[in-house]
Amino acid sequence: MKILLTGFKPFGKNSSNPTLKLIEELKKRRKENIDTLNLEVVYGLDGEKAVERIRDTQPNLVLSFGLAGGREAVCLETRAVNSRDSHMRDNQGQIFTNEKISDGPLFYETNLNVEHLQKSINLRNFMISTSAGTYVCNDVYYQELDYIYQNHLNILCGFIHIPYIESNNGMPFLEFEIVYQLVSTIIDLILEEYDV
Ligand code: PCA
């Protein structure tokens, strides 16, 4: 059982990114063979790096994580859209307005069983979301799913946005341990269902 977990470095006004701590803790505390990848928050390049790692290591499951400041719950993203569109620069200073990622389809859906997760998880701090935005998180998710679907690979892939883990100018947050336990439960449920 091989799992690839990806997280992001800080970006924009955020001086840290809790996704890095999250993937490190998952690697430390869980018993599966977990590989981690820290991405730079750069359009194009991050997705290429993620795809390269998937190609090299052929994991059974890829879960990517991003920070979504302002959200109140851990959000499983069901789809990635073929769009780059944000006022926020990436960490290389690039900005995109209403551009396509590739010549591929308009969007891809996750190959995880979303309904099963929705039914099995306490919905207090968990949500299913249909929009991963149109910034770098969506960019990486789209490239991962594109690679997996275009090559007909038997690799499960999902994206999870997490809120801040501490108080930040009155923005909503969830304590790290709550985020950790939720995400760990999501992984348990995926492994159980697919028996991977
Ligand atoms: N969140 C951003 C990119 C990096 C991250 O952690 C996003 O939601 O697109």
Residues whose N, C-alpha, C, O or C-beta is under 5 A from the ligand:
A	BS01	PCA	F8 V41 F65 G66 L67 A132 Y135 V136 C137 N138
